[in-house]
Amino acid sequence: VQINCAAIPETLLESQLFGHEKGAFTGAHISRPGKFEAADGGTIFLDEIGEISPAVQVKLLRVLQERSVERLGGQRVIPVDVRIVAATNKNLEEMIRRNLFREDLYYRLNVVPLVLPPLRARREDIPLLLDHFLERFNRDNGRTVELSSGVLDLLIDYEWPGNVRELENMVERLVVMAREDRITGEDVRRAMTLYPRPSRIETSREPSEGTPRPSVERDGEIHGEEPEVRARGLLGAVSSLEREQIESVLKRYGYVKTRAARALGVTPRQLRYRMIKYGIP
C-alpha cells in the first residue's frame, strides 16, 4: 500500500492514514479503514514523509511504538502489523534542527537508511538510463531515434538538478521533437534552454557560416584556429586530458584499478565506466 503524503491535504491525510468512523467529520457518512489497516500483514510506503504536519507526526509515532491505530472519531484500538518504508527528498536532520520534524519519529523510521546519490554524483549511470529511456520512448512514439556522436558527452556533463526525472523528460522531449532519426548536439542545447542552469563545462556553438573564427598566436604570428582544436572543441579537449590522466595513474599503480580509482578520487565503478568510454584496456 502506498500513499503520497504531499499530494493529500493535511485535513484529509489523517483519515487516509488511520481511517475514520461514521460521523467523525462532515461528509463521513460511512466508516472507512485507513491505509495502515489496509496494509496489515504487509508493507506501507509513505512517500514525501517530510511533508506531514507535526500533528500527524505525533500519531504516526504512536502507531510505530504501539503497533496499533485508532480511527478518527473512534475509540477502538486496532492492532496492525505493518512494515513501513518512507521516502523524502528533504534533509530531515535539518528539519529537526528547525523544529519541523520530530527527532523521535526520525529515529524510529531511520532503521535501515538507503541514500540515493543525485544523478550528477553517479554519471556512469547516465548511459544506461539513456539507453533505457531511448528504447522506451522510441517504442511509445513509433520512432527509431539514435544519439549522434558527442551527444553523450553533453548529457553526461549536464548537472541534472532534477535527477532521473529530468533526464527522463529530456529524452522524451528529444525523441518527440527530433526532426530526423539522429539527435544532434544542437537538439540537446535547444532542449537545455528550458533548464537555465549551468553545466560543469560551458558548451559553445559552432560559428555560423561567415562568422570569423577565433585566432591564436603562435611563434609571434597570428594564425587561424588550429585544426585539432577546431575538430575536437572544448569537450573533446577535456576528454583527451581526462583520458591522459587516467592512463597515467593506471600506469603508476600497475593497473590496479582500486588503487587508481582511490588516487583519482572516483569509485572503481566510475573508473571502469571511463576506461570503457575511452577504450583503455
N, C-alpha and C positions, 0 to 999 in steps of 0.2 A: 504494500500500500504506500502510495506517495502523495505528498502534499507540498505545494509551493507556498511557503509562509508569506512571501512578499506579494503574492497575487490575490490574497484574500483580505478584505478589510478587517481591521483589528476587532471590530464589534462582532464579526462572524467567525473569526478564527477559533475562538474558544469553543464554540458549539461544534465546529467542524472537527476539532481535535478530540474533544471529550464527550460530544453528544449533548442532547438536551431532552428534557421531559416535556410532555404536553403542557402548554400554558406557561412555559418558562419565560417567554417574551412574546411581544406582539407578532403574530403570524405563525407561532409554534402550535399548529393545530394537532399535530401528532408527535409522539416520541420518536427520536431518531438516535441510533448509536453513532458514536464518533469514529474517527479513523483508528484510534487505539483499539477500540473493541473489534473493529473490522480486521485489524492486523493481529489479533490474538493468536498466538502459536506461530507467528511468522515475523516479518520484518516491516518496519515503517521507515520510510525515507523522508526526512524533514529537510527540504531544500530551502536555502536562504534563511537559515535559522537565526542569523544575525539581525533579522528584521522584526522579530517578535517583541512585543511590548514587555515591560517589567512585570505587569500583572500576569500575563500568560507564562512568563518565565518561572514565576513562583509556582504555578500549578503544574507546569511541566516537571519542575524539580521534584514535586511531591509524587508524581507518577513514577519517576525514576527511583525514588527512595522506597516507596511503599508498594510499587508494582500493582497499583490499583487506580481506578478513576471514579470520579463522581460526575454524573451528567449534570449539566447546567439546569438548575431548578429542582434537582433531585437530592435525595439523602442516602440512597443505597450505594454501598461501596461495591464496585465491580472489579474483581481481580483480573489482571491481564498479564500475559507472558509474551513480551514483545522485545525483539532486538531492534535497537534504534541506530539508524545511520543518518548522520546530519552533514550538511554541506553549507559552505558560505564562501563568498568572495571577499569578506571583510576581515580585518585584523581584530579578532575577538579580544586578544590581550590588550590592545589599545583601547577597545571599547570598555573593558573592565576598568582601566585607569581613568576613563572619563565617566565612570558610573552608568554606562549604558547597557552593560551586560553583567549578569550575576556571576561572581567568581566561583561560587559553589556549584552552580549549574555547569559552568565551563569545565570544571574538573570532573564532574560526573559524566559528561559527554566525551571528554578527551581521554578515552581509554586506549584506543588504537588509532593514533592520528595518521592520516595519509595526506601528505603535502604534494600537490601537483605544481611543479615549477611553471612559470609563464613560458609561452612558446619561444620567446626570444632567448630563454636560457637553455633550450634544447633544440637548437636549429637543425640538428641532424635528423629530427623527426619530420621536418618540413617536406622533403622529397617524398616520403612515404604517404603523408597526408595529401600532397598534391596528386599523386597517382590515384589515390582512393577517390578524391573529390572529382577529378577529371573523368574517371570511368563512370562515376555515378551520374554526373550532370550531362555527360555525353549521351548516356543511355536514356535519361529522362527527356532530353531535348532532341533525340534523334540525330546527333551530330558526331563527328569524328575529329574534334579539335585536338591539336597537339601543341606543345610548347616549342618555340624556336630556341636556338642556341643563345645563351646569355640571359634568358628569362629566369631560369632557376636561380642564378646568382642575385638578380634583382629581388626576387621573393625571399630568398634566404637572408638578404641584407636588411630587409624591412623590419622594423621593431615590433610589429603586431601587438599594439596595446590592447586590442580586442581579443587576442589569443586565437584559439582554434575557430571560434565562431566567425571572427573577422576573416580568417583565411578561407573558410567555407563560403562565406558570402562573396569574397573576392573572386574565387574560382567560378562560382555560379555566374557572376556578372561577366567575367571574361568569356565564358563559353557561350552565354546567351547573346552577348553583344559583338562577338568576333565576326568580322566581315568575311574572313577566309577561314581555312581549316588549320591555320597556324597562328598562334598567339605571339605577337611580337613584343619587343621591349616598349615600343610606343603605346601599344594597347595597355600594358601594365602601368605605365606612367600616367596615362589618361585615367585609368581606374583609381590610381592612388591619389588623384587630386580630390577625390571625395573624402580622403582621410588626411587632412592637412597637418600631419605630424612628421617630424624629420626622421630620416633613416640614419643608420650609423655612418653611411657614406653618401654624400650628396651626388646623385646621378645627374649627368649632364646630357642634353640633347645633342644630336649630331647637327652641325651647322647646316642651314639650308643652302640651296644652290645659290651661288653668288655672294654668300657671306664670307668675308675674309677669314681665313683660318689663322689661329694663333701662331706666332713665330717664336723661335728660341735663338739664343745667342750661343754660337759655338765657334771656338778658335778666333774670337774677336770679330766674327762676322754674323749677320742676321740671316737665318735660314728659315724655310718653311718648316712646319711641324714634322718631326721625324716619322718615317713610315711605321716603325714599330709601335710608337706611342699612339699614332693615329688609328692603327688597326685594333689595338687592344683596348684603348680607352682607360679610364681610371680604374674601373672594376677589374679589368684584365691585369693591370699593373699590380694592384693589391693582391690578386690571386697568385700572381707569379712570386711576389715577395713571401706570401704565406707558404707556398709550396717549398721555396728555398729554405725557409726557417724550419719547417717540419723535417725535411730531408737532413738538414744539418744536425738537428737534435737527435734524430734517429741514429745517425752515424756515430754521434758522440756517445750514445748509450748502447751501442752494439745492437740496435734494432729491438731492444727490449721495450715493448710498447707501453707497459705500465709505468716504467721509469720515465720514458719520453713524454708520456701524457702528463705526468706529475710536473715535469720541468716546464712544459708548455702551458700549464695551468688549465688543462681541459681534462675531461673524463676519457678513459680508454675507448668508450663507445664513440665519443666525438672525434677522437683521433682516427679510429678505424674509418669513420664516415669520410673524413677529409683525405685519407690515403686512397680510398676508392675514388673519390671525386677527382683527385689529381693524378690517378694512375700510378701511385707509388707502390711498388711491390713489397 
